[in-house]
Amino acid sequence: MTQTKPIVEIKDIHKSFGALEVLKGVDFYVNEGQVVTLIGKSGSGKSTLLRCINLLEKPDSGTITVFGEDILHTKDVNAYRAKVGMCFQQFNLFANMNVLQNCMVPQERVLHKSKAEAEEKAMHYLKKVGMESFAKASSKTISGGQKQRVAIARALCMDPKLMLFDEPTSALDPEMVGEVLNVMKQLADEGLTMIVVTHEMNFAKEVSDHVVFMDNGRIEEQGSPEAFFNHPTSERTREFLARSIH
């Protein structure tokens, strides 16, 4: 088996906000086609790490290599971001546009697609996430679960090589969570490389290839879901799992 180079390599990342040190020397990597879940209590640094990978935050030190490029010194942030899809807790849809326009406009502006091309691709991905019948609906009037599915479709329209999800279900009503996780499972089955910050332990257990447990700005433990959930080596991991799995 040939050894492929990881798509994402993170080495010794540190990040502080004022006196608060949020990331304290984080190292990990993601191979092509892997689903990596970042878990840990709120404030452990998971979302900050994700935002560093998407250059929404700049680390104080360390290196992040994505697709072989040292992204902390990239000359073109927009070209890099065009290859990396990001879904946030709060959906971040354009409130003044309908569902279809939300998926078309970024393609037209960033990828310079024609209106016809952008519409065709938008409808393809809206269908994939079960939202094609809402194409003309205002993005203000649909439910939270529907908004998140539209946000995923919008990200997929950009043909990302890597998808980042920052707690994509935490703002949703419990009955909406399943519909979003099902879309994410489908993407994982199709081999899309994903890094997912989540509190959904079943998703981490059943869908991810690799689980990274962050605690207090460091990686406390990481491994396959089987090893992590069934044979944790750290006392801190065992405490966290005892509290998180009901």
N, C-alpha and C positions, 0 to 999 in steps of 0.2 A: 504494500500500500504506500503510495507516494505521500510524503508529508507536505501538506499545503500550508502556506503562510497564513496566519490569522488575518481576518478582515479588520479587526479592531485589536490594537495592543495598547494597553494603558500601563505606564510605568511611573511609580513613585509620585502620584499626583497629590499635591497639597493645595488646600484652598481655605482661606480665612475671610470672614466678614468682620472687619474691625478686630476686636480682641478674641472673637469666637473662631476657633479652628474647627472647620466643618469636615474637611478631608485631611487625613493624617498619614499620607503615604500609601495610596491605593494602587495595587497592581492586579490586572487581570486581562484576559484576552478572550476574543470571540472568533470562532471559526465560521467559515461560510456555511449557511444553512442551519446554524445552531439557534435555538431559542434559549437565551440566558435570562433568568429571573433574578432581580435584586430584591431581597426581602430584608426586613428589619423594622424596628419601631420608628415612629415619626421622629425626625431630627437626627437620624443616624447617618445622613449624608447621601442617601440613594438618589434623590431628585437632583441634588447639586451635581453629583457625578454625571447623571444623564445630561444635564444642561451644559456641562463642560464638553461632553462629546459632540453636542450640537453647536458649540461656540456661543451659547447664550450667556455663559459665564466663562471667564478666562482663569485657568488655574494659576496659582502663584509660582509653582514649580512642577517639574515632571514633564513627561512627554505623552502625547496621544497620537498614535499612528492609525489612520483609517485608509483602507485601500492602498496601503504602501506610502501614503503621504503624511508628512509631519504637519498635522492640521493647525497646530498652534502658531505656525509661521506661514500659513497659506496666504497666497496673494489675492485669492478670490473666494471670499466667504460664501457668496451667493451660489457660485458654481458647485462648491462643496455641499452646501445645504440642499441643492437640487437633487443630490444623490442620496440624501438621508431624510426619510419621512419622520415626522414627529407628531404624536397625538398627546394632547394635554388632558388634565382632569376636566378643565372647563370648556372643552370643545373648540373655542376660539373661531367659530364660524363668523362669516361676514353677515351681520344682522340685517343689513339693507339689501341683501340678495336672496334669491330663492335657492333651493337645494342644487339645481343644475348649474346655476351661475357660480355657486361656491366651488364646484368641481371644475368649471371651465376656465375661470379667470386666471388662476395661477399658471395653468398650462399656456395660456395665451401670453401672459406677461413674462414668465420666466423661461419657458421652453420655446416661445415664439411660434406656437402651433396656430394653424388657421382655426377660425370659428367652427368649421365643419369637423375638422380632426378632433378639436377639443370636445365638441359635443358627443361625438361617437365614443371617445374614450371615457368620458364622464358617464354616459349611459351604461357602458360596459361594466364599470366598477360600481355604479349605483345598483345595478342588477345583482352583482356579486354579493353585495351586503344587504340585499332585500329592500332597497329603497327606491327602485325605479319608478314606482307608482306615485312617489312623492316629489318627482323631479321639479314640478312647477310650484310646489308648496313653499310658502315663506319659511325661512329658517328660524323665524321667531316662534312659529306656531306648532312645531313638532316637539315630541317628548325628548327627554334627556337621552334615553337609549338610542332614539332615532338620530339625534344630533351627533352622538358619538360615532354611529355607523357612517353618517355622512362625512364626518371628519376623517375617518379611516379611508373612505372612498376617495376623498380629496387628496390625501397623502399618496395613495396608490396610483392616482392619475399621473403622478410625476415620475413613475417607474423607478422608485427608490431601490437601491441595492441593500439598504439597511433600514429597518424601522425601529424607532424608539417610542416606547409607550410609557408615559408618566402617570401611574395610577389611573388608567383609563376608565375604571369603573367606580372610583371612590365618590364621585359626585352623583351617582345614580341611585334611584330607588331600587331596593333589592330585586324586584321582579324584572327590572330592566338589565340587570347585570349579566344574566345568562345570554341574552341576545348579542351582546358585545363580545363576550368571551367565546361564543360559538364562531363568530367571524374571525377572531384571532386564532382559534384552533385550526380553522380551515387554512388560514395563511401559513401557519406552522406546518401543516400537512403538505402544503405545496412547496415547502423548502425556502420560504423567505427568512432571511437572517433577522432576528429580532432581539432587542434588549428591552425587558419589561420590568418596570418598577411596580410591584403589586402587593396588596394585602390578601389576595385570593390564594390561600394555601393549596387548594385543590388544583388550581391552574398550574402553580409552581410544581406540584407533585406529578400531575398527569401530562402536561404539555411541554414543560421545559426539558432541555437536555442537560442543563447545568444550573445549579442554584448557588447564588452568592449571598451569604448572610452578612449584612453590615451592622456594626454596632459601634456607636460613639466615634464615627469617622474612619473606622478601619474595617478591613474584611476579617471577620472573626473566624469564619469557616466557609468553605465552598466545596462542591462536589456534585456527583450525579444525584438526581432526586432520590433514588433508591438508598444510596449511602447516607445522604444528608438527613432524610426524614426517618430512616429506620436505624441508622447507626451513628448518630452525631458523636463527635469526639470531644467537643468542648462543653463544659458545664454551662457556660452562658447560652450556647445553642439549645441545650436541653431545656433550660428555663424558658427561653423564648418560645420554643415549640409547645411546651406544656401550657403556656398561656394562650397561644394562637390557635391551637387545633382543638375544636370542641366536638 
